Amino acid sequence: MTFKYADRINRLPPYLFAEIEKNIKEKKAQGVDLISLSIGDPDLPPPPFIIKSLMSEAANPNNHNYSFSQGEPEFRTAVTGWYKRRFNVDLAQDQVVALLGSKEGIANVARAFINPGDRVLVPDPSYPVYANGSTILCDGTVVLMPLWEENGFQPEFDAVEDDKAKMMFLNYPNNPTAAAVDKKFLKKAVDFAKDHDIILCYDNAYSEVTYDGYRAPSILEVEGAFDVAIEFQSLSKTFNMTGDRIGFAVGNKQLVSGLAKVKSQIDSGPPIYTQKVAVKALETYTGKEAPEFVQQNNRILQERRDLLVENLCKIGYKCEKPKATFYVWLNCKGDSMKFAAKLLDVGVAVTPGIGFGNCGEGYARITFTQSKERIIEACNRIGSITGLF
Ligand SMILES: Cc1ncc(COP(=O)(O)O)c(C=O)c1O
C-alpha cells in the first residue's frame, strides 16, 4: 500500500545534502578516516556541573510529571533574570515560553501566525528551518531576501519589494555565513518591520559563541523591538547541550502567547529536569560577562578558528576570521557541490553552500567543531588536491 503525502510535504525542496550524506556513508563503510567539518554540533562536552545536575534532577521522581506547557515558573524566572543581566532587557514571565530547542519554536511560530499563502521573508542563504519547517509546512509562501558578501551578509530592506509580508526571519550571529551585526543594523530591521507590520522572528542561537571581544546584542535591546519582535534562544550552542533540547522564546507578549498556544496543543513543554538544569546554567551568568565555562569554550573554538582560517589562506583561499559562530563561510570559487565532492574524495566533509539557498552557491560552510590536529590534517588534505578551483 502506498500513501500520498500532504501537498505541503511535496512542496519541501529536494534534499540537496542527501547525495553528500550518501557519499559520506559510503566513505565510512570503506573504512576511510573521515574528518567531518560539516555538522553544526559541538564536539566539546557540556560543563561537568550540567552533567551532575542533570543526573540529580533526573533522579528526582518529582521531576517526571508534565511541565507547564509554557515552561515552569522557575525556568521562566531564570530566563528573565538572564535577559536582565546579559542584555539589560526587562521581561515579564508571560513574555517567555520554554522550547524543546529553538528549532522547535522557529517551526511552530508560523503555525500561530501564518495562514495559507501568507508571505514570509527568509534570508538566502539561511538555516533551512525558516523556509521549510516553518513557512512551507504552514502553507506559507517563502519570499527570499538575498544576503551578499559585499553587504556584510545583511539583507537590503530597501530592496524588499514585497510590502505584504506577514513575517520575517533574521539570524545573527549567522548560520551559515558567520556574519555578526551591531545594534544599528538591528534598529533598521525593527523600523522596517514596524513600518510594514511584519512580525520579526530573530534567531539569536549563537549569541554566546563569540570571539575577539565581540558581544552579540539581543534584538530586544533596540527601541521599538517589543512592538514587533520575538527572539529565539537556546542552550544548545552556549553549553554544548544540543541533544538536551532546551531553548526559549521571548519578546512581544502576543507573539509569545501565540506560540505558547500552538505548543499547548502539540507538546507539554521540555522535561522538568531539563528546565531545572537550564536554570542552573543560566544562573552561571552573574553579570553581563559570560561565565568561565563559556569563555573557556570560546577560547578553544577561537584557537581552532585561527588555525582553520590561517591554513585555508595558506592554501590560497581568501577568508576572514569570523567574530562569532563556529563556521567559516568559504568562498570556494566555484560549484559548491563539486567542491564538497572533491574534498570528500580526500576524506573531508564540508557543507556545500547551495544547501542553504541559491545565494549560497559558490561557498562552502566549514565547521570548526573538531580538534586542532584534525583541522590541520583536514587542511593538509585539502591542500593536496590538485585542480581545485
Ligand atoms: C541558526 C540556528 N538557529 C537555530 C538552531 C537550532 O538550535 P536548537 O534547536 O538546538 O536550539 C540552529 C542549529 O544548528 C541554528 O544553526
The ligand as an SDF file (V2000), in Angstrom:
LIG
                    3D

 16 16  0  0  0  0  0  0  0  0999 V2000
   20.8090   29.4480   13.1800 C   0  0  0  0  0  0  0  0  0  0  0  0
   20.3010   28.3410   14.0190 C   0  0  0  0  0  0  0  0  0  0  0  0
   19.1760   28.5330   14.7180 N   0  0  0  0  0  0  0  0  0  0  0  0
   18.6610   27.5730   15.4750 C   0  0  0  0  0  0  0  0  0  0  0  0
   19.2670   26.3340   15.5610 C   0  0  0  0  0  0  0  0  0  0  0  0
   18.5910   25.2850   16.3790 C   0  0  0  0  0  0  0  0  0  0  0  0
   19.2180   25.0170   17.5700 O   0  0  0  0  0  0  0  0  0  0  0  0
   18.4580   24.2680   18.7510 P   0  0  0  0  0  0  0  0  0  0  0  0
   17.1590   23.7550   18.2050 O   0  0  0  0  0  0  0  0  0  0  0  0
   19.3670   23.1550   19.1300 O   0  0  0  0  0  0  0  0  0  0  0  0
   18.2500   25.2770   19.8010 O   0  0  0  0  0  0  0  0  0  0  0  0
   20.4430   26.0810   14.8630 C   0  0  0  0  0  0  0  0  0  0  0  0
   21.0800   24.7670   14.9180 C   0  0  0  0  0  0  0  0  0  0  0  0
   22.0380   24.4550   14.2750 O   0  0  0  0  0  0  0  0  0  0  0  0
   20.9670   27.1160   14.0620 C   0  0  0  0  0  0  0  0  0  0  0  0
   22.0780   26.9510   13.3530 O   0  0  0  0  0  0  0  0  0  0  0  0
  1  2  1  0
  2  3  1  0
  2 15  2  0
  3  4  2  0
  4  5  1  0
  5  6  1  0
  5 12  2  0
  6  7  1  0
  7  8  1  0
  8  9  2  0
  8 10  1  0
  8 11  1  0
 12 13  1  0
 12 15  1  0
 13 14  2  0
 15 16  1  0
M  END
$$$$
